[in-house]
Amino acid sequence: MSTRNFVTVFARLTAAVLCLAVTAVCGGELLRTGRGPVYLTVVEMLAHNGAKDEDESVLFSDVLTYVDQQVNGQQVKVPTVFSDTGVATIRVSMKNPTALSSDLNSVTITRYRVDYRRSDGRNTPGSDVPYGFEAGTSATIAVDQEGLVPFDLVRHAAKEEPPLANLVANGGQGFIYTTAEVTFYGRDQNGNEIVITGFITVNFADFGDPE
């Protein structure tokens, strides 16, 4: 093989390797942001503490709360379980900021999934953390706008089964510190699927109730 032919073959091989590398990178980015012309950004995640009826940026989820109620003419404290909800502020943006947008670029969020992760790596559902779950929702957000997407963050049933039920009366570990990973699934009006994930800290315990 002549020197010229060798250089030509080498150049083609180098170009092929570079092409594969770029394809892998771009492919991963497409999977992350979707194949449509828009992408999503989680601007903010807030939790609504069911026991306190307050919004929190870090959720202190009470697994059992004693509520004052009238029973047979007397005021007594009744053990009550509250679910906790959340709301995500999500923005829709064009991937190409110079491209013209239309109503077809609006995104409808149709469902979400919640999973809990511990920093110590102990993440067995039902033993170390509550079970993850999926649920439906419906929110349409126009391009270059922000929209609120509500979701369940801690379900009522999760507090009635291990490991959260084990925390009642300061039993078991006492506290479980987690990060809730909330993944939202949607599509634009052309049918292109889009996924985005947000995170919020959720700390579980049987917190003391006010007198």
C-alpha positions in Angstrom: 0.0 0.0 0.0 1.3 3.4 -1.0 1.8 6.2 1.6 -1.0 8.2 0.0 -3.4 5.2 0.2 -2.4 4.6 3.8 -3.1 8.2 4.7 -6.5 8.1 3.0 -7.6 4.9 4.8 -6.3 6.2 8.1 -8.3 9.5 7.6 -11.5 7.5 6.8 -11.1 5.3 9.9 -10.5 8.4 12.1 -13.5 10.1 10.7 -15.6 7.0 11.3 -14.5 6.8 14.9 -15.3 10.5 15.4 -18.7 10.0 13.8 -19.5 7.1 16.2 -18.4 9.1 19.2 -20.5 12.1 18.2 -23.5 9.9 17.5 -23.2 8.3 20.9 -23.0 11.7 22.6 -25.8 13.1 20.6 -27.9 10.0 21.0 -27.5 10.2 24.8 -28.5 13.9 24.7 -31.6 13.1 22.6 -32.6 10.4 25.0 -32.3 12.8 27.9 -34.2 15.7 26.3 -36.4 13.9 23.8 -36.4 14.0 20.0 -38.7 17.0 19.7 -37.8 20.6 19.2 -38.4 21.6 22.8 -37.0 20.6 26.2 -38.2 20.9 29.8 -36.6 22.5 32.9 -37.7 21.9 36.5 -37.6 25.4 37.9 -38.7 24.6 41.4 -40.1 21.7 43.5 -42.2 22.3 46.6 -43.9 19.9 49.0 -47.2 20.4 50.8 -47.0 19.0 54.3 -50.4 17.3 54.9 -50.0 17.3 58.7 -49.1 21.0 58.9 -51.0 22.2 55.9 -47.9 24.1 54.9 -45.6 24.3 51.8 -42.0 23.3 52.4 -38.9 23.2 50.2 -37.7 20.4 52.4 -40.5 18.0 53.5 -40.5 16.8 57.1 -43.1 14.1 56.6 -44.9 13.1 59.8 -45.8 9.4 59.7 -48.5 9.7 62.4 -50.1 12.9 63.7 -52.5 13.3 66.6 -55.4 15.6 65.8 -57.9 17.1 68.2 -61.4 15.8 67.6 -64.7 15.7 69.5 -65.7 12.2 70.6 -68.7 11.6 72.7 -68.7 15.3 73.7 -65.1 15.2 74.8 -62.0 16.5 72.9 -59.5 13.8 72.4 -56.4 13.3 70.3 -57.0 10.9 67.4 -54.0 9.3 65.5 -54.3 10.4 61.9 -52.3 9.7 58.8 -51.9 12.5 56.2 -50.6 12.2 52.7 -48.1 14.8 51.4 -48.4 16.3 48.0 -46.0 18.3 45.8 -46.0 20.8 42.9 -43.3 21.2 40.3 -42.8 24.4 38.3 -41.8 23.3 34.8 -40.6 25.5 31.9 -40.8 24.6 28.2 -38.1 26.0 26.0 -37.0 25.7 22.3 -33.8 23.7 21.8 -33.0 26.2 18.9 -33.7 29.6 20.4 -33.9 31.2 17.0 -36.5 28.8 15.7 -40.1 29.9 15.3 -42.4 28.3 17.9 -46.1 27.5 17.7 -48.9 25.9 19.7 -47.6 22.5 18.4 -44.6 23.0 20.7 -46.7 23.1 23.8 -46.1 20.1 26.1 -48.7 18.1 27.9 -47.5 16.3 31.1 -49.4 13.0 31.3 -47.9 11.0 34.1 -45.1 10.9 36.7 -43.1 8.4 38.8 -41.8 8.9 42.4 -38.8 7.0 43.7 -37.0 7.5 47.0 -33.2 7.3 47.4 -31.1 7.3 50.6 -27.6 8.8 50.7 -26.2 5.7 52.4 -27.1 3.5 49.5 -29.7 1.4 51.4 -32.6 1.6 48.9 -34.6 -1.6 49.2 -38.2 -0.7 48.7 -40.4 -1.7 51.7 -37.4 -2.2 53.9 -35.2 0.9 53.6 -37.4 3.3 51.7 -41.1 3.4 50.7 -42.1 1.8 47.5 -42.0 3.9 44.4 -45.2 4.5 42.4 -46.5 5.9 39.2 -49.6 8.0 38.7 -51.3 10.1 36.0 -51.6 13.9 35.9 -52.6 16.4 33.2 -50.9 19.8 32.7 -50.2 21.6 29.4 -47.5 24.2 29.2 -46.9 26.6 26.3 -43.5 27.1 24.9 -41.4 29.8 26.7 -43.8 29.6 29.6 -43.8 28.0 33.1 -46.6 25.7 34.4 -47.5 24.1 37.7 -47.7 20.3 37.8 -49.2 18.8 40.9 -48.3 15.3 42.1 -48.5 13.0 45.1 -45.2 13.0 47.0 -45.9 10.6 49.9 -49.0 8.5 49.7 -51.3 7.8 52.7 -50.7 4.1 52.3 -46.9 4.4 52.4 -47.2 5.6 56.0 -49.1 2.5 57.0 -46.6 0.0 55.8 -42.8 -0.6 56.4 -40.5 1.1 56.7 -42.5 4.2 57.6 -44.9 2.4 59.9 -41.9 1.2 61.9 -41.1 4.8 62.8 -44.3 5.3 64.8 -43.6 6.1 68.5 -40.0 6.6 67.5 -39.6 3.0 66.8 -37.0 1.4 64.5 -34.4 3.8 63.2 -36.3 7.0 64.3 -35.5 8.9 61.1 -35.3 8.1 57.4 -33.6 10.7 55.3 -34.3 10.5 51.5 -34.3 12.3 48.3 -37.5 11.9 46.2 -36.8 11.5 42.5 -39.8 12.6 40.6 -39.8 11.9 36.8 -42.4 13.6 34.6 -43.4 12.2 31.3 -45.1 14.2 28.5 -45.3 14.9 24.8 -45.5 17.9 22.6 -48.5 18.3 20.3 -46.7 16.5 17.5 -46.4 13.4 19.7 -42.7 13.7 20.5 -42.1 12.2 24.0 -40.2 14.3 26.6 -39.0 13.4 30.0 -37.6 15.5 32.9 -36.6 14.6 36.5 -36.8 16.8 39.6 -35.6 16.2 43.1 -36.7 17.2 46.6 -35.5 16.2 50.1 -38.0 14.2 52.1 -37.3 13.3 55.8 -39.5 10.8 57.5 -40.1 10.5 61.3 -42.8 10.4 63.9 -42.4 14.1 64.7 -43.8 15.5 68.0 -47.2 17.1 67.7 -48.0 20.5 69.2 -50.0 20.6 72.4 
